Structure formats: C-alpha cells, structure tokens
C-alpha cells in the first residue's frame, strides 16, 4: 500500500506499529472499536484518501511512517510512573494518528500534513507522544539546523512539554549520545539543531526559523498570538510541522475552540484542506445525556484500560453525580466535552447526503442550465454588511416535492485580503469555484448584485426575494423600481423558526438538493438560539464564521413555504 520502492522489514517495530494503525482503522470502521463521530470521520478520510489521494498527488508511504515508529521504539523511553525507563510503545489509536502525520507524503516527497489538531481526554499520554515527535523532528528527519519549539502562553506551561522531552533524553543512553540536554534547551553536539520552550512572555518570539512547533493544551490559549508567531516563522522550511493537541476546555471564544471548529469542518468536508490533519475523541452529542454510561467513555478515552484506569473514571463519575462543579470537570477533562460551547445546528452528515451533482451557479454559470429555466423560485438576500459578505439564494420547488437551491455570495477584495494576511485561505476555494464573487474595493458595489438578480429574473419565474428590513438599502429600492418583487422579512424567532425547522426537515428527509461548497461551509457555521417556547433562529453572536449564505437560504425557504397552497403562514413584516 506504500508508494516507496523500498520494502519495510517484515518484523520490526515499524511494521508492527504500522499494522496496528491499519487494524485500528479497520476496527473503527467495522464497529469493533467503539468510536465517536469525529474519529469515524478521520478513519473514513484515511480510507478515502488511500483510494483517491493519488489524484491530488498524495501518497501514503509505509516506509516513512515505519521510520518514525522505529525511531520512537529505539530511542524514546518513558520517564515517569510505573513505566519509567521502559521503551515507549504506542497504543493502536496512537499508531493510527502518528501513521497519518508521518506516513502521508506529497508528490515532491515532503510531508502532506503541515498542521494537526488532536483532541483527547486527560491521561492519554499526549504530552509524551508530542515530545517524541519533537525529538524526531530535531534529529530524525535530517533537517539542517532544525529548530523545534514547545509553545504556550505562559513560560511555565511552555516548559512542561520541553521538560518531558528533556527527561526522555536523560532516560535514553542512545539519545544522550546524540543530544545535550541543558537547562533551557536541548541541542545536537554541534549546536545547529535546537529544541527549546517558547512562550508569549519570552523575548525570543521574533526572528524564529521554525521547523516544528508543538503546542500542548491549546484550549488554554485565549488568542492565536503564539500560534501565529510559529506559523509565520516557518515559511523557509520545505516541510514544517505544527502540532496542536489538547483536552476540551471552557472558553468557546478562545483560539483552541476556533481551531476545533476548523478541524470539525475539515472532518465533515465543509472545508477541503489536504495539509490539515484532525481527530477528536469525545462523546457524540446524543451521548451527553448518558454521560455516566461507562460503555461510552472509550469514545473520549481511547487508551482506556492502559494509561486511563476504569476505576479512576468510576470514582470521578461518582463524585460528579454529587457535585455540580465536579460534573463540569468530569465532562470537560475526562469525557472531553466543551462544556460551555454551543452546539452547531445542522446535521452535516445528512446535509452531505443531499448533495446532487448539478450546476449550482444557475444564470451566472458559463454552462447553460436548462432544467430550471422558466421555473418558479423564491429568493433570499442577506445584505448584512456592505464591508463583508452578502449572499443571494434561490430555492426552486421541484415537481416531485423536492427543492433545489442555487446562489452565490459577494465579498470585497479588501475583506479577502484581510483574511489572507492572517493566513486564512478558506474563502479562496469558494472564489475559485465561482460561488463567491470577490468584488474590487473596500466595500461591495451593489450594482453587481443587482445585475445578478435581474439575470435571475430574466431566466426564472421569481415569485419574491426576501430581505432583512433592518438592512434595507438603495439596492432594494432600485430592484423594486425594476419590478422585482422584494419582500421585507424579519430576523427574529417569529420569522426564522419555521423555515429553519422546515430546512432541517428537508435535510433529514433528503428533499433538498444542493451542490455549493460555500453554502455547505456556511451551514456548518450556524448555531441556533432557542427561546423558552422552543422557537429557533440563527445566533450570530455565537458564531465565529460567516453564515450569510445559510441565512439567505432560510429566507428563501420561508417564501417557498408561503407559496405552498397547503401552507398559509405569512412571514412578511414579522418581528
């Protein structure tokens, strides 16, 4: 299954641990290993890339993974607890993770994954594993002048992972022959390759040349400042590596949860990023009410029975049942649930099942769209910010009762450039696909949107286009003067609840057809706010990314509901 000509030796740690990785993936897929949604998605991604990755220049090289496994097996030893002094041996799930990080290569032979996000409950051995990875980056890959940094917001936190690597060197006679473990850094004897701790308090944050950045417990980072410094300092390296690993936390507005959100999008295929590896060990949403069911605990604790003791979890669970504060701690740190983080709204697995291969750009595509020509449709127009994204969606009731949606969104060039300066390239793929129109200047020129709407009205039987009455503009007046039926629409519970629930029903029954990666990304960002009556609406205050195309879709669904003979609901002028 590898792409290298050299064969892995039949009996060695490299082959043994590689087999464990394959077996773990097979066991997750078959259900022999109980695993949560995001672990299953990571395994699905592995198998999918084994079959299709070559089309994108990707190759899973068994020799590359085995080389790393041999290094850890030979050189790295435990440094504390009952296993102190013994060689490190990876559990099956750890073999799977490390095989992904070190086995996947690009067409030029460099590593595929440049950034990783791993989330797992306490006592999984993640710090030990990250330390071994750092030592391999330091001397195992032959990188000239390799610079490896363990990073954190506080100096003491940064030293924890470094201290782990240092103790590992001191436990290993082989590593002591290769490295000098000093008070504040580890280095090769010639001093060219260095492993050291780094924090935002350090005066050494500038002028770095990062080959490997290791960030433990990123849930504790209130912002991205440390990560950004490491990211910006690795540009001259051919195959740099940034590894973030953490337990769940309490701060949904911090950098850790932001990284988690991106990881979820990669796993759910809302964003395609071949350079980003993600795996999250946690309870599934439907499991949380049964948090005290020990049969579920392995989802967050894949090392249960090895470094994680069942009796210890049982003791912590008993305490959690008696003390609310202990329950929060147990859920967050032992079951890896972001306790105070709101749940995203859409069932993305069902959403993906509704994707249908059709031209989703409609009248704005170079390819003629014939099936929808002349058909009745309903629109939604989100003009939330002239300095940021605006979105237009059209929803078509099909003869068989299904609905199909097409559309596009608009973004000023200045807004895209602000993202690019931060290293965020998410929106580029949507611009390239044609679903995001990037318009010149600092703000959106509404003439572009007007032109697209008039094109749609020429081609389709547009029954109405809903718009937020509080974000009305000259564009709306211009469209109305052109005879376009523009309809005021509220954004509160009274207007949004019914169409949001209808949209979810359409998705769960696979009766909405879509083929728009930008819409998929926006839907994956939606968080629902709920009032005491059970009504829902998008909660923009709790969203870290754009949802404008999703809001436009919801408004278009609302008008389509109003157009149904059997549905006499009126959403106009509500709220």
C-alpha positions as CSV (number, residue, x, y, z in Angstrom):
1,X,0.0,0.0,0.0
2,X,3.0,2.3,0.2
3,X,4.4,4.2,-2.7
4,X,8.1,3.7,-2.0
5,X,10.2,1.1,-3.7
6,X,11.9,0.0,-0.5
7,X,10.2,-2.7,1.5
8,X,9.5,-2.4,5.2
9,X,11.3,-5.1,7.1
10,X,8.9,-7.9,7.9
11,X,9.5,-8.0,11.7
12,X,10.3,-4.7,13.5
13,X,8.6,-2.0,15.5
14,X,7.9,-0.1,12.3
15,X,6.0,-2.9,10.7
16,X,4.3,-3.9,13.9
17,X,3.0,-0.4,14.7
18,X,2.0,0.2,11.1
19,X,-0.1,-3.0,11.3
20,X,-1.7,-1.7,14.5
21,X,-2.6,1.5,12.7
22,X,-4.3,-0.4,9.8
23,X,-6.0,-2.7,12.3
24,X,-7.3,0.2,14.4
25,X,-8.8,1.9,11.3
26,X,-10.4,-1.4,10.3
27,X,-11.8,-1.9,13.8
28,X,-13.3,1.6,13.9
29,X,-14.8,1.1,10.5
30,X,-16.4,-2.2,11.4
31,X,-17.5,-1.1,14.9
32,X,-15.3,-3.5,16.7
33,X,-13.8,-0.4,18.4
34,X,-16.4,2.0,19.9
35,X,-15.6,5.4,18.5
36,X,-17.3,8.8,18.2
37,X,-18.4,10.6,15.1
38,X,-15.2,12.6,14.5
39,X,-12.9,9.6,14.9
40,X,-15.1,7.7,12.4
41,X,-14.8,10.6,10.0
42,X,-11.0,10.7,10.4
43,X,-10.9,7.0,9.5
44,X,-13.2,7.5,6.6
45,X,-10.9,10.2,5.4
46,X,-7.9,7.8,5.6
47,X,-9.6,5.2,3.5
48,X,-11.0,7.7,1.0
49,X,-7.5,9.2,0.5
50,X,-5.9,5.8,0.1
51,X,-8.3,5.3,-2.8
52,X,-8.4,8.8,-4.3
53,X,-5.5,10.7,-2.9
54,X,-3.2,9.9,-5.8
55,X,-5.3,12.2,-8.0
56,X,-4.2,15.1,-5.8
57,X,-0.6,14.0,-5.7
58,X,-0.9,12.4,-2.2
59,X,0.7,9.0,-1.2
60,X,0.7,7.0,1.9
61,X,4.3,5.9,2.3
62,X,4.6,3.0,4.7
63,X,8.3,3.3,4.9
64,X,8.1,6.9,6.0
65,X,5.7,6.0,8.9
66,X,7.8,3.0,9.8
67,X,10.9,5.1,10.0
68,X,9.3,7.3,12.6
69,X,8.0,4.3,14.6
70,X,11.4,2.7,14.6
71,X,12.9,6.0,16.0
72,X,10.4,6.1,18.8
73,X,10.8,2.4,19.7
74,X,14.6,2.6,19.7
75,X,15.3,6.0,21.2
76,X,12.4,7.1,23.3
77,X,11.6,5.9,26.9
78,X,9.0,6.7,29.5
79,X,10.4,9.0,32.2
80,X,7.8,8.8,35.0
81,X,5.3,6.5,36.7
82,X,5.2,2.7,36.5
83,X,6.7,2.6,33.0
84,X,9.7,4.9,33.7
85,X,12.8,3.7,31.9
86,X,10.9,1.4,29.6
87,X,10.7,1.9,25.8
88,X,7.6,3.8,24.6
89,X,5.1,1.6,22.9
90,X,2.2,3.2,21.1
91,X,-1.4,2.0,21.5
92,X,-3.4,1.2,18.4
93,X,-5.1,4.6,18.2
94,X,-1.7,6.4,18.7
95,X,-0.2,4.3,15.9
96,X,-3.1,5.4,13.7
97,X,-2.6,9.1,14.4
98,X,1.2,9.0,14.0
99,X,1.0,7.0,10.8
100,X,-1.2,9.8,9.4
101,X,1.2,12.5,10.4
102,X,4.4,10.8,9.2
103,X,3.1,8.4,6.5
104,X,1.4,10.8,4.1
105,X,3.6,12.5,1.6
106,X,3.1,14.9,-1.2
107,X,4.2,14.4,-4.8
108,X,7.5,16.0,-4.1
109,X,8.3,13.6,-1.2
110,X,7.7,16.1,1.5
111,X,5.1,15.6,4.3
112,X,1.5,16.1,3.5
113,X,0.2,17.3,6.8
114,X,1.7,20.6,7.9
115,X,-0.8,21.3,10.7
116,X,-2.5,18.8,13.1
117,X,-5.3,19.2,15.6
118,X,-5.8,16.4,18.1
119,X,-8.3,16.4,21.0
120,X,-8.5,13.7,23.6
121,X,-9.3,13.4,27.3
122,X,-6.7,13.5,30.0
123,X,-4.1,10.8,30.7
124,X,-3.9,9.6,27.1
125,X,-0.2,10.1,27.0
126,X,-0.4,13.0,24.6
127,X,2.4,15.0,26.1
128,X,4.8,12.0,25.9
129,X,3.8,11.4,22.3
130,X,4.3,15.0,21.3
131,X,7.7,15.1,23.0
132,X,8.8,12.0,21.0
133,X,7.5,13.7,17.8
134,X,9.6,16.8,18.6
135,X,12.8,14.8,19.2
136,X,12.3,13.0,15.9
137,X,11.8,16.4,14.1
138,X,15.0,17.5,15.8
139,X,17.4,14.7,14.7
140,X,15.4,12.0,12.9
141,X,14.5,13.7,9.6
142,X,17.8,15.1,8.7
143,X,16.6,18.7,8.6
144,X,19.6,21.1,8.6
145,X,19.5,23.4,11.5
146,X,16.2,22.1,12.8
147,X,14.5,24.4,15.3
148,X,11.8,22.8,17.4
149,X,9.7,24.8,19.9
150,X,7.3,23.7,22.6
151,X,5.0,26.7,22.8
152,X,2.4,28.1,25.3
153,X,1.0,31.4,26.5
154,X,2.9,31.1,29.9
155,X,6.5,30.3,30.4
156,X,5.8,27.5,32.9
157,X,3.3,25.9,30.6
158,X,5.8,26.0,27.7
159,X,8.4,24.3,29.9
160,X,6.1,21.3,30.6
161,X,6.4,19.7,27.2
162,X,10.1,20.7,26.9
163,X,10.7,19.1,30.3
164,X,9.1,15.9,29.1
165,X,11.4,15.8,26.0
166,X,14.4,16.6,28.2
167,X,13.6,13.8,30.6
168,X,13.1,11.4,27.7
169,X,16.7,12.3,26.5
170,X,18.0,11.7,30.0
171,X,16.4,8.3,30.2
172,X,17.8,7.1,26.9
173,X,21.5,6.2,26.5
174,X,21.2,6.4,22.7
175,X,19.7,9.9,22.9
176,X,22.3,11.1,25.4
177,X,25.0,10.1,22.8
178,X,23.3,12.3,20.2
179,X,22.0,15.3,22.2
180,X,23.0,17.6,25.0
181,X,20.0,18.2,27.4
182,X,20.7,21.5,29.0
183,X,18.7,23.6,31.4
184,X,16.8,25.7,28.9
185,X,17.3,23.8,25.7
186,X,18.2,20.5,24.0
187,X,20.8,20.6,21.2
188,X,22.9,18.5,19.0
189,X,26.6,18.4,19.8
190,X,27.4,20.9,17.1
191,X,24.7,23.2,18.4
192,X,23.0,23.5,15.0
193,X,19.7,21.8,15.9
194,X,17.8,23.1,19.0
195,X,14.7,22.2,20.9
196,X,13.5,24.8,23.4
197,X,10.4,26.2,25.1
198,X,8.8,29.4,24.0
199,X,6.0,31.5,25.4
200,X,4.3,34.8,24.7
201,X,6.2,36.2,27.7
202,X,9.5,35.4,26.0
203,X,11.8,38.0,24.5
204,X,12.7,35.4,21.8
205,X,9.4,35.5,19.9
206,X,10.9,37.3,17.0
207,X,13.4,36.1,14.4
208,X,12.5,32.4,14.6
209,X,13.1,29.9,11.9
210,X,10.6,27.2,12.9
211,X,10.8,23.6,11.6
212,X,8.5,22.1,14.2
213,X,6.1,23.8,16.6
214,X,4.4,21.8,19.3
215,X,1.5,23.4,21.2
216,X,0.1,21.3,24.1
217,X,-3.3,22.2,25.7
218,X,-4.3,24.8,23.2
219,X,-7.7,25.2,24.9
220,X,-5.8,27.4,27.4
221,X,-4.8,29.9,24.7
222,X,-7.1,33.0,24.8
223,X,-6.0,34.0,21.3
224,X,-3.8,32.9,18.4
225,X,-0.8,35.1,19.1
226,X,1.7,32.3,20.0
227,X,0.4,30.0,17.2
228,X,0.6,32.9,14.7
229,X,4.3,33.6,15.6
230,X,5.2,30.0,14.9
231,X,3.1,29.8,11.7
232,X,4.7,33.0,10.3
233,X,8.2,31.8,11.1
234,X,8.2,28.5,9.2
235,X,8.0,29.9,5.7
236,X,11.5,29.0,4.7
237,X,11.2,25.3,5.6
238,X,10.3,22.7,2.9
239,X,8.2,20.6,5.2
240,X,7.4,22.4,8.5
241,X,5.1,20.8,11.1
242,X,2.7,22.5,13.5
243,X,1.1,20.1,16.1
244,X,-1.7,21.2,18.4
245,X,-3.0,18.8,20.9
246,X,-5.5,19.4,23.7
247,X,-8.2,18.4,26.0
248,X,-11.6,20.2,25.8
249,X,-11.9,23.5,27.5
250,X,-14.4,26.0,28.8
251,X,-13.7,29.0,26.6
252,X,-15.6,28.8,23.3
253,X,-14.3,32.3,22.3
254,X,-10.7,31.3,22.6
255,X,-8.2,30.1,20.0
256,X,-8.5,26.5,21.0
257,X,-12.2,26.3,20.2
258,X,-11.6,28.2,17.0
259,X,-9.1,25.6,15.9
260,X,-11.5,22.9,16.9
261,X,-14.2,24.5,14.7
262,X,-11.9,24.4,11.7
263,X,-10.9,20.8,12.5
264,X,-14.6,19.8,12.5
265,X,-15.1,21.5,9.1
266,X,-12.2,19.5,7.7
267,X,-13.6,16.3,9.1
268,X,-17.1,17.0,7.8
269,X,-15.7,18.1,4.4
270,X,-17.2,21.5,4.7
271,X,-13.6,22.7,4.0
272,X,-11.1,20.8,1.9
273,X,-7.6,21.1,3.3
274,X,-5.1,18.4,2.5
275,X,-2.5,19.9,4.7
276,X,-4.6,19.7,7.9
277,X,-4.9,16.5,10.0
278,X,-7.7,16.4,12.6
279,X,-9.0,13.8,15.0
280,X,-11.3,14.4,18.0
281,X,-12.0,11.9,20.7
282,X,-15.2,12.9,22.5
283,X,-18.8,11.8,23.3
284,X,-21.3,12.2,20.4
285,X,-23.9,14.9,21.0
286,X,-26.6,12.2,21.6
287,X,-24.4,10.6,24.3
288,X,-24.1,13.6,26.6
289,X,-27.3,12.9,28.4
290,X,-26.0,9.5,29.2
291,X,-22.6,10.8,30.3
292,X,-22.5,8.4,33.2
293,X,-22.7,5.3,31.0
294,X,-19.2,3.8,31.2
295,X,-19.7,2.0,27.9
296,X,-19.4,5.4,26.2
297,X,-16.3,6.5,28.0
298,X,-13.9,4.9,25.5
299,X,-15.1,7.4,22.9
300,X,-13.2,10.1,24.7
301,X,-10.6,7.8,26.3
302,X,-9.2,5.5,23.6
303,X,-6.4,4.4,26.0
304,X,-9.0,3.2,28.5
305,X,-7.5,0.2,30.3
306,X,-3.9,1.3,29.5
307,X,-3.0,4.7,30.8
308,X,-6.6,5.6,31.7
309,X,-7.8,3.4,34.5
310,X,-11.5,2.5,34.6
311,X,-11.6,2.5,38.4
312,X,-10.3,6.1,38.4
313,X,-13.0,7.2,36.0
314,X,-15.7,5.5,38.1
315,X,-14.5,7.3,41.1
316,X,-14.6,10.7,39.3
317,X,-18.1,9.9,37.9
318,X,-19.4,9.1,41.4
319,X,-18.2,12.5,42.6
320,X,-19.6,14.2,39.5
321,X,-23.1,12.9,40.4
322,X,-22.9,14.6,43.8
323,X,-21.2,17.9,43.0
324,X,-22.1,20.1,40.0
325,X,-18.6,21.6,39.8
326,X,-17.2,18.1,39.7
327,X,-19.6,17.2,36.9
328,X,-18.4,20.1,34.8
329,X,-14.8,19.0,35.4
330,X,-15.6,15.3,34.6
331,X,-17.4,16.2,31.4
332,X,-14.7,18.6,30.2
333,X,-11.5,16.9,31.1
334,X,-12.4,13.2,31.4
335,X,-15.1,12.9,28.7
336,X,-13.6,15.7,26.5
337,X,-16.8,17.8,26.1
338,X,-16.5,21.5,25.7
339,X,-19.0,22.1,28.5
340,X,-20.0,25.7,27.7
341,X,-19.7,25.6,23.9
342,X,-22.9,25.8,22.0
343,X,-23.7,23.0,19.6
344,X,-23.7,23.7,15.9
345,X,-27.1,23.3,14.4
346,X,-27.0,21.3,11.2
347,X,-26.6,17.5,11.0
348,X,-23.7,17.7,8.5
349,X,-23.8,14.0,7.7
350,X,-27.4,14.3,6.5
351,X,-26.5,17.6,4.7
352,X,-23.8,15.9,2.7
353,X,-26.3,13.1,1.7
354,X,-28.4,15.8,0.0
355,X,-25.6,16.9,-2.4
356,X,-26.6,16.4,-6.0
357,X,-24.3,16.9,-9.0
358,X,-25.8,19.8,-10.9
359,X,-24.8,23.3,-12.0
360,X,-25.4,25.3,-8.8
361,X,-24.5,28.7,-10.3
362,X,-27.6,29.0,-12.4
363,X,-27.7,32.0,-14.7
364,X,-24.2,33.1,-13.6
365,X,-22.6,30.0,-14.9
366,X,-21.0,29.7,-18.4
367,X,-22.8,26.3,-18.7
368,X,-26.4,26.6,-19.8
369,X,-28.8,25.4,-17.1
370,X,-31.9,24.1,-18.8
371,X,-33.8,22.2,-16.2
372,X,-34.7,25.2,-14.1
373,X,-35.4,27.7,-16.9
374,X,-38.8,29.3,-16.5
375,X,-39.4,27.5,-13.2
376,X,-40.9,29.2,-10.2
377,X,-38.5,30.1,-7.5
378,X,-38.2,32.1,-4.2
379,X,-35.2,34.1,-3.2
380,X,-33.4,35.2,0.0
381,X,-31.0,38.2,0.0
382,X,-28.7,38.8,3.0
383,X,-27.2,42.3,3.0
384,X,-25.8,42.1,6.5
385,X,-22.7,44.2,5.8
386,X,-21.5,46.2,2.9
387,X,-17.9,45.7,4.1
388,X,-18.2,41.9,4.3
389,X,-20.1,39.0,2.9
390,X,-23.5,39.3,1.2
391,X,-25.4,36.4,-0.1
392,X,-28.2,35.5,-2.6
393,X,-30.1,32.2,-2.7
394,X,-32.8,31.0,-4.9
395,X,-34.9,27.9,-4.0
396,X,-36.9,26.0,-6.6
397,X,-39.9,23.8,-5.7
398,X,-39.5,20.7,-8.0
399,X,-42.5,18.8,-9.4
400,X,-41.8,15.8,-7.2
401,X,-41.9,17.8,-3.9
402,X,-38.2,18.2,-3.5
403,X,-36.5,21.6,-3.5
404,X,-33.3,22.7,-5.2
405,X,-31.2,25.7,-4.3
406,X,-28.7,27.8,-6.2
407,X,-26.9,31.0,-5.4
408,X,-23.8,32.9,-4.9
409,X,-22.2,35.3,-2.4
410,X,-20.2,38.5,-2.6
411,X,-17.1,39.8,-0.8
412,X,-15.0,42.9,-1.2
413,X,-11.4,42.3,-2.2
414,X,-10.2,44.2,0.9
415,X,-12.1,41.7,3.2
416,X,-10.5,38.8,1.4
417,X,-7.0,40.4,1.7
418,X,-7.5,40.9,5.5
419,X,-8.1,37.1,5.8
420,X,-5.1,36.3,3.7
421,X,-2.9,38.4,5.8
422,X,-4.0,36.3,8.8
423,X,-3.1,33.1,7.0
424,X,-6.8,32.2,6.4
425,X,-7.2,30.9,2.9
426,X,-10.6,29.3,3.4
427,X,-12.5,31.6,1.1
428,X,-10.1,31.2,-1.9
429,X,-11.6,27.8,-2.8
430,X,-15.1,29.3,-3.0
431,X,-13.8,32.2,-5.2
432,X,-12.1,29.6,-7.4
433,X,-15.3,27.5,-7.7
434,X,-17.3,30.6,-8.7
435,X,-19.7,30.6,-5.8
436,X,-18.0,33.6,-4.2
437,X,-17.7,36.8,-6.3
438,X,-14.8,38.8,-5.0
439,X,-15.5,42.5,-5.9
440,X,-12.9,45.2,-6.2
441,X,-12.6,47.8,-3.5
442,X,-13.2,48.2,0.2
443,X,-17.0,47.7,0.1
444,X,-19.5,45.8,-2.0
445,X,-20.8,47.6,-5.1
446,X,-24.4,46.6,-5.1
447,X,-24.6,47.0,-8.9
448,X,-23.0,43.6,-9.1
449,X,-25.8,42.0,-7.0
450,X,-28.4,44.0,-8.9
451,X,-27.1,42.6,-12.2
452,X,-27.2,39.0,-10.9
453,X,-30.7,39.4,-9.6
454,X,-32.0,40.8,-12.9
455,X,-30.4,38.0,-14.8
456,X,-32.2,35.5,-12.5
457,X,-35.5,37.3,-13.1
458,X,-35.0,37.1,-16.8
459,X,-34.4,33.3,-16.7
460,X,-36.7,32.2,-13.9
461,X,-40.1,32.9,-12.5
462,X,-39.0,34.7,-9.4
463,X,-42.0,34.9,-7.0
464,X,-40.3,37.1,-4.5
465,X,-36.9,37.8,-2.8
466,X,-36.9,38.2,1.0
467,X,-34.6,40.8,2.5
468,X,-33.9,41.9,6.1
469,X,-36.0,45.0,6.6
470,X,-33.4,46.4,9.1
471,X,-30.6,46.1,6.5
472,X,-32.5,47.7,3.6
473,X,-30.6,49.8,1.1
474,X,-30.8,51.7,-2.1
475,X,-30.3,48.3,-3.9
476,X,-33.8,47.2,-2.7
477,X,-35.4,50.4,-4.0
478,X,-33.6,50.0,-7.3
479,X,-34.8,46.4,-7.7
480,X,-38.3,47.3,-6.8
481,X,-38.3,50.1,-9.4
482,X,-37.2,47.3,-11.9
483,X,-40.3,45.3,-11.0
484,X,-38.5,42.7,-8.8
485,X,-40.9,41.5,-6.0
486,X,-38.8,42.4,-2.9
487,X,-40.4,41.3,0.4
488,X,-39.5,42.5,3.9
489,X,-38.5,39.8,6.3
490,X,-37.7,39.8,10.0
491,X,-34.7,38.1,11.6
492,X,-36.2,37.1,14.9
493,X,-37.8,33.9,16.3
494,X,-41.2,34.6,14.7
495,X,-39.9,34.7,11.2
496,X,-36.9,32.4,11.3
497,X,-38.1,29.5,13.4
498,X,-40.5,27.8,11.0
499,X,-38.2,28.0,7.9
500,X,-35.2,26.7,9.9
501,X,-37.3,23.8,11.1
502,X,-38.5,23.2,7.6
503,X,-35.0,23.3,6.3
504,X,-33.9,20.7,8.8
505,X,-36.9,18.5,7.8
506,X,-35.9,18.8,4.2
507,X,-32.4,17.7,5.0
508,X,-33.4,14.8,7.3
509,X,-35.8,13.5,4.6
510,X,-33.3,14.2,1.8
511,X,-35.6,16.5,-0.1
512,X,-33.3,19.5,-0.6
513,X,-30.8,19.4,-3.4
514,X,-27.6,21.4,-3.2
515,X,-24.2,21.5,-4.8
516,X,-22.5,24.6,-3.4
517,X,-19.3,24.3,-1.2
518,X,-19.7,27.8,0.1
519,X,-23.3,27.1,1.3
520,X,-22.0,23.9,2.9
521,X,-19.4,25.8,4.8
522,X,-21.9,28.5,5.9
523,X,-24.4,25.9,7.0
524,X,-21.7,24.2,9.1
525,X,-21.2,27.5,10.9
526,X,-24.8,28.0,12.1
527,X,-25.5,28.0,15.8
528,X,-29.2,28.0,16.8
529,X,-30.6,30.2,19.6
530,X,-33.7,28.8,21.3
531,X,-36.3,30.7,23.3
532,X,-38.5,29.2,26.1
533,X,-41.2,28.3,23.6
534,X,-38.8,26.2,21.6
535,X,-38.6,28.6,18.6
536,X,-35.2,28.9,17.0
537,X,-33.2,31.4,15.0
538,X,-29.5,31.8,13.9
539,X,-27.5,33.2,16.7
540,X,-24.9,35.4,15.0
541,X,-23.4,36.4,18.4
542,X,-22.2,32.9,19.0
543,X,-20.7,32.2,15.5
544,X,-17.1,32.8,14.7
545,X,-17.5,32.5,11.0
546,X,-19.8,33.6,8.2
547,X,-23.4,32.3,7.9
548,X,-24.8,34.8,5.3
549,X,-25.5,32.2,2.6
550,X,-27.3,30.0,5.2
551,X,-29.4,32.9,6.3
552,X,-30.3,33.7,2.7
553,X,-31.3,30.1,2.2
554,X,-33.5,30.1,5.3
555,X,-35.3,33.2,4.0
556,X,-35.8,31.7,0.6
557,X,-37.2,28.5,2.2
558,X,-39.7,30.8,4.2
559,X,-41.0,32.3,1.0
560,X,-41.3,28.9,-0.6
561,X,-43.4,27.8,2.4
562,X,-45.6,30.8,1.9
563,X,-46.0,29.8,-1.7
564,X,-47.3,26.3,-0.9
565,X,-51.1,26.1,-1.2
566,X,-51.3,24.0,1.9
567,X,-49.1,26.4,4.0
568,X,-50.9,29.6,4.9
569,X,-48.0,31.0,7.1
570,X,-47.1,34.6,6.5
571,X,-43.6,35.7,7.3
572,X,-43.7,39.2,6.0
573,X,-43.4,42.1,8.4
574,X,-42.9,39.9,11.4
575,X,-40.6,40.6,14.3
